[in-house]
Each structure stands twice: as structure tokens, then as C-alpha cells.
Amino acid sequence: MGFDGIPFGDVTVPPLTTIIQPMHQFGVRSVQLLLRKIKDPQLDDCHEVLEWKLLERGSA
């Protein structure tokens, strides 16, 4: 099982099942939350779960 959907996982034997994570969205959301926290340091910390996809290959 891999993470980040790297292309290398497709050439292994068997091809590696992987989790595809929304890396760009992680970055965008992190900056948004950081800017909110800078404006108001009293804001509570938050926890968010972003959508991910399972890419089933031969190792599943």
C-alpha cells in the first residue's frame, strides 16, 4: 500500500495500490487556516479531513 499515487507504484510487480491525496488542496487549506490564525490567535485549532481516493492496482 502506498500513498500519494506515485507513478512508480504502477511499474512494480505487482502494481502497488495507493491512496491519492489532494496535495494542492492540503496546501491551499493550510495557508487559509494559517492566515485566519494570524489574524485571530485566539481561534481554536481545527481538524479537517479532505477527500482522498483509493487507486486499486494489483497489490489489493
Rosetta silent file (secondary structure, phi, psi, omega in degrees, C-alpha in Angstrom):
SEQUENCE: MGFDGIPFGDVTVPPLTTIIQPMHQFGVRSVQLLLRKIKDPQLDDCHEVLEWKLLERGSA
SCORE:     score description
SCORE:     0.000 S_00000001
   1 L     0.000  130.939  178.612    0.000    0.000    0.000 S_00000001
   2 E  -120.726  174.171  177.009    1.386    3.366   -0.955 S_00000001
   3 E  -128.129  155.363  174.630    0.438    6.992   -0.540 S_00000001
   4 L    80.687    2.906  173.888    0.438    9.969   -2.899 S_00000001
   5 L    59.889   34.083 -176.992   -0.300    7.979   -6.069 S_00000001
   6 L   -61.446  140.422 -179.309    3.295    7.974   -7.253 S_00000001
   7 H   -60.236  -28.814 -179.981    3.701    6.694  -10.823 S_00000001
   8 H   -56.748  -31.339 -179.555    6.437    4.282   -9.665 S_00000001
   9 H   -62.494  -20.266 -179.858    3.736    2.197   -7.988 S_00000001
  10 H   -81.950  -17.028 -176.935    2.370    1.276  -11.398 S_00000001
  11 L  -103.611   -1.824  176.988    5.621   -0.345  -12.548 S_00000001
  12 L   -77.709  165.995  177.616    6.236   -2.575   -9.532 S_00000001
  13 L  -120.512  114.629   -7.945    5.291   -6.255   -9.549 S_00000001
  14 L   -73.261  162.181  176.643    2.521   -6.436   -8.545 S_00000001
  15 L   -57.035  138.917 -171.445    1.452   -2.827   -9.199 S_00000001
  16 L   -84.749  123.053  172.538    1.089   -1.025   -5.865 S_00000001
  17 L   -66.207  141.608 -173.607   -2.330    0.000   -4.604 S_00000001
  18 E  -144.883  158.254  173.983   -2.122    3.594   -3.402 S_00000001
  19 E   -98.606  126.227  176.811   -4.001    6.413   -1.739 S_00000001
  20 E   -97.035  118.297 -177.839   -4.215    9.561   -3.860 S_00000001
  21 L  -104.203  146.474 -179.017   -4.190   12.613   -1.615 S_00000001
  22 L   -80.550   74.575 -172.958   -5.246   16.131   -2.656 S_00000001
  23 H   -58.639  -42.661  179.364   -1.796   17.683   -2.093 S_00000001
  24 H   -61.844  -43.936 -179.936   -2.639   21.021   -3.722 S_00000001
  25 H   -64.940  -35.105  175.031   -5.795   21.303   -1.639 S_00000001
  26 H   -57.575  -47.290 -178.443   -3.753   20.485    1.514 S_00000001
  27 H   -64.755  -46.635 -179.633   -1.501   23.446    0.774 S_00000001
  28 H   -60.687  -47.600 -177.217   -4.301   25.862   -0.077 S_00000001
  29 H   -67.102  -37.266  178.637   -6.308   24.956    3.016 S_00000001
  30 H   -61.623  -43.314  178.920   -3.246   25.120    5.269 S_00000001
  31 H   -65.849  -41.557  178.574   -2.465   28.666    4.144 S_00000001
  32 H   -59.174  -46.018 -178.968   -6.092   29.714    4.611 S_00000001
  33 H   -67.821  -38.252  178.262   -6.139   28.368    8.157 S_00000001
  34 H   -62.913  -43.951  179.339   -2.754   29.899    8.967 S_00000001
  35 H   -63.472  -38.731  176.346   -3.881   33.334    7.785 S_00000001
  36 H   -62.155  -42.153 -178.264   -7.040   33.069    9.911 S_00000001
  37 H   -68.312  -36.064  177.333   -4.942   32.128   12.936 S_00000001
  38 H   -64.477  -41.947  179.273   -2.548   35.045   12.337 S_00000001
  39 H   -67.007  -36.216 -177.780   -5.499   37.470   12.214 S_00000001
  40 L  -138.695   87.912 -178.074   -7.037   35.981   15.364 S_00000001
  41 L   -61.195  -15.630 -179.166   -4.600   33.999   17.542 S_00000001
  42 L   -81.277   -8.968  179.000   -7.453   33.167   19.935 S_00000001
  43 L   -60.031  140.896  175.881   -9.174   30.934   17.357 S_00000001
  44 L   -67.953  150.820  172.887   -9.378   27.317   18.357 S_00000001
  45 L   -65.373  154.217  178.911   -7.304   24.825   16.423 S_00000001
  46 L  -127.882  161.736  178.675   -9.281   22.851   13.899 S_00000001
  47 L  -128.969  124.983  179.483   -9.120   19.391   12.416 S_00000001
  48 L  -128.558  148.307  174.459  -10.236   18.733    8.864 S_00000001
  49 L  -116.970  121.071  178.486  -10.335   15.621    6.719 S_00000001
  50 L   -95.145  154.810 -178.697  -10.003   16.162    2.988 S_00000001
  51 L   -66.154  145.330  176.200  -11.267   13.685    0.431 S_00000001
  52 L  -134.868  167.448  179.887   -8.874   11.061   -0.851 S_00000001
  53 E  -129.202  142.270  174.328   -9.143    8.285   -3.430 S_00000001
  54 E   -94.316  122.730  176.605   -8.064    4.673   -3.362 S_00000001
  55 E  -103.898   99.616 -176.994   -6.342    3.622   -6.570 S_00000001
  56 L   -79.714  125.653  175.431   -6.565   -0.163   -6.611 S_00000001
  57 L  -122.219 -157.989 -173.489   -3.816   -1.875   -8.521 S_00000001
  58 L   -68.346  -18.026 -177.307   -2.519   -5.432   -8.429 S_00000001
  59 L   -85.925   -1.051 -178.850   -1.473   -5.446   -4.762 S_00000001
  60 L   -83.442    0.000    0.000   -5.040   -5.004   -3.493 S_00000001
